[in-house]
Amino acid sequence: MNNVKYWLQEWLDLFPEEAEFNGYKIKSKAKDCLNKMLKFLKDHPNYDKSIIFAATKNYVEEKRAVNWEFMKQATYFISKVGQPSLLESYCEKVLAGEKPKELNLPAYNPIDDFI
């Protein structure tokens, strides 16, 4: 748990710089996430760095497929008052062996913009 400060920025880098939803950047600052991540790890000792990274990658890829729609900022992905932790639910999916959902969206074709 003490080494969180060494890998937290690497974890935040999983959240794309360009991603926005409703005018808010999805990526958060490390200083805003550190205490939340430390508390998360204290409350969930069965999740390690590899599980957290796998869970976060799954979440980011799901949201990338829908153009970041309804994506939480990194700080709120860890925890948000009054809501269950999305990070926890994605970690549970990783532990259960659940693979990320493949969304069968049609490939983007720029010509469709003119039809």
C-alpha positions as a Markdown table, in Angstrom:
| # | Residue | x | y | z |
|---|---|---|---|---|
| 1 | Met | 0.0 | 0.0 | 0.0 |
| 2 | Asn | 2.9 | 2.4 | 0.7 |
| 3 | Asn | 4.1 | 2.2 | -2.9 |
| 4 | Val | 0.9 | 3.7 | -4.3 |
| 5 | Lys | 2.5 | 7.0 | -4.8 |
| 6 | Tyr | 5.0 | 5.4 | -7.1 |
| 7 | Trp | 2.4 | 3.8 | -9.4 |
| 8 | Leu | -0.5 | 6.2 | -9.1 |
| 9 | Gln | 0.6 | 8.4 | -12.0 |
| 10 | Glu | 1.0 | 5.3 | -14.2 |
| 11 | Trp | -2.6 | 4.3 | -13.2 |
| 12 | Leu | -3.8 | 7.8 | -14.1 |
| 13 | Asp | -2.2 | 7.6 | -17.5 |
| 14 | Leu | -4.7 | 4.9 | -18.3 |
| 15 | Phe | -7.3 | 7.7 | -18.5 |
| 16 | Pro | -6.8 | 9.4 | -21.8 |
| 17 | Glu | -5.9 | 13.1 | -21.8 |
| 18 | Glu | -8.3 | 13.9 | -24.6 |
| 19 | Ala | -11.4 | 12.3 | -23.0 |
| 20 | Glu | -14.1 | 14.7 | -21.9 |
| 21 | Phe | -17.7 | 14.2 | -20.8 |
| 22 | Asn | -20.1 | 17.2 | -20.4 |
| 23 | Gly | -17.1 | 19.6 | -20.7 |
| 24 | Tyr | -15.1 | 18.0 | -17.9 |
| 25 | Lys | -11.7 | 16.3 | -18.4 |
| 26 | Ile | -11.8 | 12.7 | -17.3 |
| 27 | Lys | -8.2 | 12.5 | -16.2 |
| 28 | Ser | -7.6 | 13.7 | -12.6 |
| 29 | Lys | -4.5 | 14.9 | -10.9 |
| 30 | Ala | -2.5 | 12.5 | -8.7 |
| 31 | Lys | -2.9 | 14.7 | -5.6 |
| 32 | Asp | -6.7 | 14.5 | -6.0 |
| 33 | Cys | -6.5 | 10.6 | -6.1 |
| 34 | Leu | -3.8 | 9.6 | -3.7 |
| 35 | Asn | -5.9 | 9.6 | -0.5 |
| 36 | Lys | -8.8 | 8.0 | -2.2 |
| 37 | Met | -6.6 | 5.2 | -3.6 |
| 38 | Leu | -4.9 | 4.7 | -0.2 |
| 39 | Lys | -8.3 | 4.4 | 1.5 |
| 40 | Phe | -9.6 | 2.1 | -1.3 |
| 41 | Leu | -6.6 | -0.3 | -0.8 |
| 42 | Lys | -7.0 | -0.2 | 3.0 |
| 43 | Asp | -10.7 | -1.1 | 2.6 |
| 44 | His | -10.0 | -3.7 | -0.1 |
| 45 | Pro | -6.8 | -5.5 | 0.8 |
| 46 | Asn | -7.6 | -8.4 | -1.6 |
| 47 | Tyr | -7.1 | -6.0 | -4.6 |
| 48 | Asp | -3.5 | -5.4 | -5.7 |
| 49 | Lys | -2.0 | -3.2 | -8.3 |
| 50 | Ser | -2.4 | -5.7 | -11.1 |
| 51 | Ile | -6.1 | -6.2 | -10.4 |
| 52 | Ile | -6.7 | -2.4 | -10.2 |
| 53 | Phe | -4.9 | -1.8 | -13.5 |
| 54 | Ala | -6.8 | -4.6 | -15.2 |
| 55 | Ala | -10.1 | -3.3 | -13.9 |
| 56 | Thr | -9.3 | 0.2 | -14.9 |
| 57 | Lys | -8.2 | -0.8 | -18.4 |
| 58 | Asn | -11.5 | -2.7 | -18.9 |
| 59 | Tyr | -13.4 | 0.4 | -17.8 |
| 60 | Val | -11.5 | 2.7 | -20.1 |
| 61 | Glu | -11.9 | 0.5 | -23.1 |
| 62 | Glu | -15.7 | 0.1 | -22.5 |
| 63 | Lys | -16.0 | 3.9 | -22.3 |
| 64 | Arg | -13.7 | 4.4 | -25.3 |
| 65 | Ala | -16.1 | 2.3 | -27.4 |
| 66 | Val | -19.0 | 4.7 | -26.6 |
| 67 | Asn | -16.9 | 7.9 | -27.1 |
| 68 | Trp | -16.5 | 8.4 | -23.3 |
| 69 | Glu | -20.2 | 8.7 | -22.7 |
| 70 | Phe | -21.0 | 8.8 | -19.0 |
| 71 | Met | -17.4 | 8.2 | -18.0 |
| 72 | Lys | -16.4 | 9.1 | -14.5 |
| 73 | Gln | -13.5 | 11.2 | -13.6 |
| 74 | Ala | -10.6 | 9.1 | -12.2 |
| 75 | Thr | -11.2 | 10.4 | -8.7 |
| 76 | Tyr | -14.9 | 9.4 | -8.8 |
| 77 | Phe | -14.1 | 6.1 | -10.4 |
| 78 | Ile | -12.2 | 5.2 | -7.2 |
| 79 | Ser | -15.1 | 6.4 | -5.0 |
| 80 | Lys | -17.8 | 9.0 | -4.7 |
| 81 | Val | -19.8 | 9.8 | -1.6 |
| 82 | Gly | -23.2 | 8.2 | -1.7 |
| 83 | Gln | -22.4 | 5.9 | -4.6 |
| 84 | Pro | -20.8 | 2.4 | -4.8 |
| 85 | Ser | -17.2 | 2.3 | -6.1 |
| 86 | Leu | -17.0 | 1.6 | -9.8 |
| 87 | Leu | -13.4 | 0.6 | -9.2 |
| 88 | Glu | -14.5 | -2.0 | -6.7 |
| 89 | Ser | -17.1 | -3.4 | -9.1 |
| 90 | Tyr | -14.6 | -3.6 | -12.0 |
| 91 | Cys | -12.1 | -5.3 | -9.7 |
| 92 | Glu | -14.8 | -7.9 | -8.7 |
| 93 | Lys | -15.3 | -8.6 | -12.4 |
| 94 | Val | -11.6 | -9.2 | -12.9 |
| 95 | Leu | -11.4 | -11.6 | -9.9 |
| 96 | Ala | -14.5 | -13.4 | -11.3 |
| 97 | Gly | -12.6 | -13.8 | -14.6 |
| 98 | Glu | -15.1 | -11.7 | -16.5 |
| 99 | Lys | -13.7 | -10.3 | -19.7 |
| 100 | Pro | -14.6 | -6.8 | -21.0 |
| 101 | Lys | -17.7 | -6.7 | -23.1 |
| 102 | Glu | -17.1 | -6.5 | -26.8 |
| 103 | Leu | -19.3 | -3.9 | -28.2 |
| 104 | Asn | -20.3 | -4.7 | -31.8 |
| 105 | Leu | -20.5 | -1.2 | -33.0 |
| 106 | Pro | -20.4 | -0.6 | -36.8 |
| 107 | Ala | -17.1 | 0.7 | -38.0 |
| 108 | Tyr | -17.0 | 4.5 | -38.5 |
| 109 | Asn | -17.2 | 5.4 | -42.2 |
| 110 | Pro | -16.7 | 9.2 | -42.9 |
| 111 | Ile | -18.9 | 8.9 | -46.0 |
| 112 | Asp | -21.9 | 8.2 | -43.7 |
| 113 | Asp | -21.6 | 11.9 | -42.6 |
| 114 | Phe | -22.8 | 13.0 | -46.0 |
| 115 | Ile | -25.7 | 10.6 | -46.5 |
